[in-house]
């Protein structure tokens, strides 16, 4: 990934937050929706992100969810959001965030046979990732409330939306003296993507759509400040976030489609087999299973959130804010 992408996303979010702050301070007292005053909240979120794909995993056969999470590879996601509350039971959120994901076969335990096949495969990847999305939040306790003045401090919610994300998988090669170098995998066509010999394997794009969804709980610390926790899961439509999906190809085709330098790297990096289940094996035959194409890759995060309500909707809010004013924010 180009180093300018995280900077661009960060600057865009700062600009968005500043514009929202200006807008809500100037006009929020005039905005109405269904007879209710519009509320706008901006904030930050952060938390660990976990990758669910073909690489890595734990003891036994690979699965599609938490069982195969490698805690040792966990990295922190950082982001920002703006949520508009047109009513008490619905929120409209836009968010952008940066995270990092990775997977390694060589960290799998060796207690059984099933996981040894993945350990013998010996592949790895890492990728920075940025994403932006919009989502609808639904607060069921507010939707089905019996009394208009019902406003609990703790509110559970669910959400779903649509977004885009950008990734750029890299794999490593290690020299005999232990020097590790990382290479972009997508241009190397490691599984024959875009080669006429493998017509079912299209070249994958590094920027794609996803479906963010999950649930959480929002906790009001004051009329203006809230916090919360949420599970944020992303369904994707690609099996190549880790550049692994189908079977090994015949390495002779790398010379036909790649430059000599890239072909040399591709031959080494697409098959790094170490003989564990099969002692002495150093390369799989073309057509041998490399990944599981039945399940697309996905990733999820456990997120902590901190939000600040922007602007004022009536004189009571102004009076409350003056009484609870904190030097850290004013």
N, C-alpha and C positions, 0 to 999 in steps of 0.2 A: 504494500500500500504506500502511496506517495505520502511523504511526511506532511504535506500541506493540507491533507484532508481533515485530520483532527483539529488543526488550527481553524480551518474554514467553518467546521461545525460549531466549534466553541465560540467564535466571533458572531456567527449567525444567531446562536442562542442568546448571547449577551444583548445583541441588537433587538431581538424579539422581546426579551424581558423588559428592556428599557422602553420600547414603544408601548408595550402593554401597561407598564407603570404609568406612563404619561397619559395614555388613553383613559385608564380607569380613574385616575385622580381627577381628570377633567370632566368626565361624562358619566361615571357609574351611577351617580345619584339620579340620572334621568332615564336609565335603561330599564325597560319593563318587559316581562315575558309572562303571559298568563296571569297577570295581576300581581306578580311577585317581582321584587327588586332583583336585578342581576348581580351575582357575586362572582368575583374573579380572584383566583388564587395562583400564585407563582411559587416555585420552590425547587429544591434539589433532591435527588435520590441517589442512593449508592447501595451496593451490596454484592455478594459473590455471584459469579456466573458459572454455570456448568454446561459442558458440551455433551450432546448425545449423538454419537455417530459410530462409524466403523472402527475407529482406532481407540486403543486403550481398553479399559474395562476392569472387571474384578474376577474373582474366582468363579469357575463354571462357565456355562454358555453365555454369550452376549445377549443382553436384553435391551428393551427400548426405553427404559426410564431409570429411576433413581438407583437401582441395584448396580448399574455399571458406571456410576459417577466416581471419578478419581479425585478425591479431596486434595491430594498433593499438587494437582495442576490448577487449583482454583485461583482465579484472579478477580479483582474488584471492578465492577462496573460503576461508572460515574455519569450522571446526566442531570438534566433540568427539564422542568415541565411547566405548563400553564394550563389551568383547568377553569372552565367557565361553568357556573351552576345556574342555569336558567330557572330551575325549580329546586325544591329541597330534596327531591328523589333522583335527580339525574345530573350528571356532569359530563362535559365535553372536554376531553384532554388532548393536547398536542405535546409531544415530548421528543427529545433527542438525547442520545447517550453514546458513550464510547465504552468498549469493553475489549477483552482479549480472551481467546480460547485456544486450546491445544489438546493434543492426544498423543500418547506414546504407548507402543506395544511392549517395550522392554521393561515397564514398571509393573506388569501384571504378575501376580503371585504364581508360584509353581507348585501348588498343593494338589492339583489334579491334572487330568489329561485335556479337558475341553479348552481351558485357557492357554495351554501350551501351544496350540495351533496358532493363536494370535501372537504369542510371544515369539514363535519361530518366524512369523511374518516380518517382525522387526521394523515396521514402518513408524513414522512419526510426522507430526505437522504442528504448526502454530499459525495464528492469524490475528492481527488486529482487526477490529470490527467497529463500524459506526452504524447507527440506525436512527431513523426518525419515523414517527407514526402518529396517527390520530386514533382515539378510542372513545367509546361511550361507556360511562360508569352508571350503574344502576344500584340504588340504595333501597333494598326491599323493605326494611323496617320503616322507611319514610314513605314509600309508595303505598303501603297498606296501613298507615297510621290512622287511628280513630279520632285523634284530637289535633286541631290546628297548631296548638302551642307545644306539641310533642317535639322535643329537640334534644335527644340524648347526647352525651359527650362522646360515646363510642358508637360508631356506625359501620357495620359490615357492608361490603359491596362486591359486585362482580363487574367485569369489564371485558370488552372485545373490540378490536379495531382492525386497521390495515396499515401497513408500513412498508418501508424499503430498508434494506441493509446492504452494506458493502463489506466484502471479505477478500482476502488474498492469501490463500494457503501457501505455506513454505515448508519444504522438507529439508532434512539435513544429510550431509555426508561427512564422515569423520575419517581423517587420515590415520595412518598407522601410528603416528606419534600423538594422537589424541586431539588434534585441532578440528573443531567442528565448524562447518560452513553451511549457511542456509541459502536455499534457492527457491525462487518463485516456481510453483508447480504447474499452474495453469498453462503457461506457454510450452511446457514440455510434453503435453498430451500423453500423460503416463499410462492411460488406459485406451489409447487410440482415438481420442476424441477428434472428430473432424477428418479422420482417415477413411478413404473409400473402402478399405478392407474391413472396416467396422462401421457399417452404415447406420447402425442403431445407436451410435454413441456420438451425440452432437457436442460441439464445443460449448462449455457452460460459461455464462456471464458472471462477472464478479459483483454486479449490482443487481439485486433481485427483490421481489416482494416477499413479505411474510405476514402472518396473522398473529398479532399479539393478543393474548387472552390471559385471564387469571382471576384472582380474588384477593381481597385484602380487608383491612380494617382501618378506619380513619378515626383519630382521637383528637378532640378539641382541647388544646391546652389553655386557650383564652379565646375571646371573640375574634381575634385576628390571627392567631398562630395555631397550627395543627401539626400533628405528626402521624405516623402510621407505619404499617408493615404490609407487604404484598408479595404474592407469588406471581411472577411475570414469565409466562411460557410463550415461546414463539414457534409456531408451525411454519416450516419453510416448504418450498417446492423444488428443492434440489438435494441430491445425494452426494454433492461434491464439495461441501464446505471443507472436508478433510482430504479431498482429492482421491477418495477411495470409494468404489461402488460395485464394480463387476468382477472381471477376470483379468489375469495377466495376458499381455499381448506378446506377439513375436517381436523381440527387440530389433530385428533387422529393418523394420519399417521406420524407426526413428531417423535413420540416415536419409530416407526418402522425403521426409516432411520437415526436418529440422536442420538448422545449420550444423556444421561439424562439431562446434563447441557444445551446443545444446544437446545434440544427439549423444555425445559422450557422457554428459551429465545424466540424461534421461535413462540410458542403459543401466547406470549404476543406482539411480535413486528410485526407479519404479519397482525394483526387486532387490531387497536387502536381506534376503533369507539367511537365517543362521540355523544350522542343523541341531535342533533340540529334540523334536519328535522323530526326525529322520537324521540321525547323526551323519555328518559329512555332506549333507545337502547344502548347496550354495545358491541355487536358482530353481524356481519352479518352471514347469513346462507351460507353454502358451495354452490358455484355456482353463488353467487351474483357478479355482475361486480365490479372488483377492478381497472382495467385500460382499456386502449383502444389499442388493439393489431393491429389495422388497420394501425397505423403510427409508424414507427421506431423513436427512439430518435435521436436528432441532437443537435448541438450547433454552435454558431457563435461568432465572435469577430470583434470589430472595432479596427483596428491596426494602430498605429503610427510607422513609420520606419525611421531609420537613417543608411545610408550606406556610406562606404568609399571605393573608388576604390583602388585596390591593384596593385603594380608594375607600370611600365611605358611601353607604346607601341612605343614611338618615342622620339626624342630629344625635340620636342615642348612640350610634356607633362613634361619632366624633367625641362625645363626652366620655365614653368608655376608653377610647384610645388615649385621650389626654390624661386620664386617671392612671393608666397603666403604662405610660410612656417609659421606654427604657433607653438609656444613653447608647447602648450597643447598636440600636437601630435608628436613632434620631440624632 
